[in-house]
Amino acid sequence: MKPSRRKEMAKRVCREYRASIRLVCSVFGISESYYHYQTKLSTENAEIADWLLRLTTANRRWGFGLCFLYLRNVKGFGWNHKRVYRIYRELELNLRIKPKRRIKRDKPNALMVPATINQVWSIDFMSDSLSDGRTLRTFNVLDDYNREGLGIDVDLSLPSSRVIRALEQIIEWRGKPSAIRCDNGPEYIAQLLIDWANDLDFPGFPRHWLTPKNTPLRT
């Protein structure tokens, strides 16, 4: 409850129930000097409010700091920052929702389309939680041509060594693909996996397309 509201209630109790000022001030948590203080009306408050409304309407991204600096340094007003901020809050300008800046992004290039099976694989992780709170992870390998699931490795932890083992097991019966598509997850940027990819002639690992040399892909 605002102090001004507590002051009004204290005066009402003193007036209606004839209680002592000291007792009422103690109950409502205000000082006796504040109880006797008479506010001085000022026409400057209306001027401050008018300036704040005009500035925030013209500059929607301005907060209190920029508004106060403009009034003090540009317009030369000597108003105290506490007074200006009190009026700023009474106008509820601190509750405004600032518009988000939209980042302009270039249109991404179309993904390359494989022409046959075993040309491009996609690898990624999925996760879920068990009833005891532990996190369950799955490593998935997919053939991009016919969306065939080539392998799913499940465990509580899947480091880069497990990723290499799962890929080698699939390559053993399926054959090596022409390219592997992945993101830049922590398992894919490990040096162990990068060395493995370079040994199998997948240069530039990790990237969205891990294409061996002299292996053209149809777009």
SEBA-655070 format. One record per residue (C-alpha): x, y, z. Coordinates in pm, whole numbers, padded with zeros to 5 digits, always signed. Layout:
XYZ...
//
This chain:
+00000+00000+00000+00134+00344-00090+00237+00580+00194-00014+00839+00070-00294+00582+00106-00177+00490+00459-00173+00859+00546-00534+00901+00433-00642+00600+00639-00454+00730+00945-00626+01069+00923-00963+00900+00884-00905+00689+01197-00798+00996+01395-01101+01189+01278-01365+00920+01328-01233+00736+01633-01039+01023+01795-00727+00811+01835-00392+00969+01913-00171+01066+01620+00129+00883+01769-00068+00555+01799-00219+00583+01451+00118+00659+01289+00271+00358+01464-00009+00129+01346+00000+00243+00983+00378+00265+00965+00420+00636+00886+00610+00911+01064+00439+01194+01247+00620+01449+01030+00475+01286+00720+00132+01284+00884+00146+01662+00929+00313+01733+00595+00098+01920+00343+00185+01858-00021+00252+02159-00235+00067+02159-00562+00288+02225-00863+00188+02287-01222+00527+02149-01327+00405+01794-01272+00157+01833-01554+00432+01975-01774+00661+01684-01692+00386+01436-01770+00315+01610-02099+00682+01597-02200+00711+01229-02108+00404+01134-02307+00525+01325-02611+00873+01176-02596+00760+00817-02551+00505+00852-02831+00756+00995-03077+01036+00757-02969+00878+00425-02886+01208+00259-02798+01309+00524-02545+01307+00431-02178+01323+00654-01875+01698+00712-01904+01687+00855-02255+01380+01065-02176+01542+01215-01865+01872+01286-02043+01683+01458-02323+01490+01679-02079+01802+01760-01876+02072+01798-02142+01881+01902-02453+01589+02101-02311+01774+02225-02004+01509+02145-01742+01641+02114-01386+01389+01861-01264+01514+01599-01020+01536+01249-01166+01339+01100-00873+01052+01338-00939+01053+01267-01312+01068+00893-01254+00777+00906-01008+00561+01072-01274+00698+00829-01533+00572+00538-01323+00238+00703-01243+00179+00725-01618+00268+00350-01635+00524+00421-01901+00755+00168-01736+00505-00106-01830+00523-00045-02201+00614-00335-02428+00906-00231-02644+00884-00349-03006+01134-00619-03091+01392-00555-03354+01344-00788-03644+01670-00927-03774+01683-00937-04150+01808-01277-04258+01909-01383-04602+01698-01649-04764+01876-01981-04709+01991-02179-05006+01784-02481-05103+01913-02810-04966+02082-03041-05211+01862-03334-05309+02025-03679-05328+01974-03871-05650+02005-04223-05512+02017-04422-05191+02327-04415-04972+02433-04080-05116+02345-03851-04824+02284-03943-04461+02144-03717-04191+02249-03766-03830+02091-03603-03526+02004-03653-03160+01672-03674-02978+01617-03677-02602+01349-03758-02346+01325-03789-01967+01270-04104-01764+01040-04127-01462+01337-04084-01225+01445-03761-01396+01736-03901-01595+01772-03790-01957+01749-04053-02230+01918-03976-02563+01893-04140-02905+02135-04107-03197+01949-04138-03528+02087-04201-03876+01860-04143-04177+01903-04188-04550+01784-03863-04710+01684-04022-05040+01408-04254-04918+01390-04142-04550+01498-04489-04437+01608-04518-04076+01949-04680-04082+02015-04693-03712+01909-04574-03367+02151-04588-03075+01996-04535-02729+02174-04457-02402+02189-04212-02116+02507-04062-02262+02626-04066-02622+02976-03919-02654+03161-03884-02983+03313-04233-02945+02963-04384-02941+02872-04179-03248+03175-04316-03432+03094-04674-03330+02733-04642-03445+02836-04496-03782+03100-04762-03839+02848-05039-03769+02610-04895-04028+02887-04840-04284+02996-05202-04237+02670-05341-04378+02537-05043-04575+02851-04895-04723+03000-04548-04692+02774-04260-04803+02884-03981-05031+02799-03713-04772+02674-03675-04417+02451-03390-04306+02458-03272-03943+02450-02964-03723+02723-02822-03502+02631-03006-03185+02895-03072-02917+02927-03439-03016+03006-03342-03378+03276-03084-03306+03488-03318-03092+03838-03368-03230+03799-03747-03218+03505-03736-03458+03673-03477-03681+03979-03702-03718+03754-03999-03798+03571-03801-04066+03896-03685-04223+04025-04042-04231+03713-04145-04423+03758-03855-04670+03488-03626-04527+03676-03292-04533+03555-02984-04349+03378-03172-04067+03147-03064-03909+02928-02880-04158+02579-02914-04293+02722-03105-04589+03021-03334-04536+03106-03418-04894+03415-03615-04997+03636-03478-05273+03520-03519-05635+03173-03632-05534+02913-03419-05715+02562-03389-05573+02251-03299-05772+02062-02983-05660
//
